[in-house]
């Protein structure tokens, strides 16, 4: 199984990410790409969403990886659970979100939110 790690946080959100607070929530999101969607198309759709999320200052880091057969995993670190939930809900109404259903099968989307106990290199 070859994973192609994509560091969108470093490419798109670094200037707007605040590292003053350590992470309190790790969010794991998985989904399948739409049939025929390329890795480039998926990352192109995710980029503007992440850039907008990064403007709030509560998204510390994000990693995106493509797995076998178009399976994708995103791991997000947030400083605040309430802000994370609010931003995720708002994101559904953003114009930036409009391209995602064309490349991501939202019916396969699964989200898990975990309280962070310890981290290395994420603002602590």
Protein Blocks (a to p, Z undefined) as FASTA:
>chain_A
ZZddddfklmmmmmmpcfkbccfbdcdddddddehiafklmmmmmmmmmmmmmmnopamb
dcddddeehiacdddddfbfklmmmmmmmmmmpmklmmmmmmpcfklpccdddddfbdeh
ihZZ
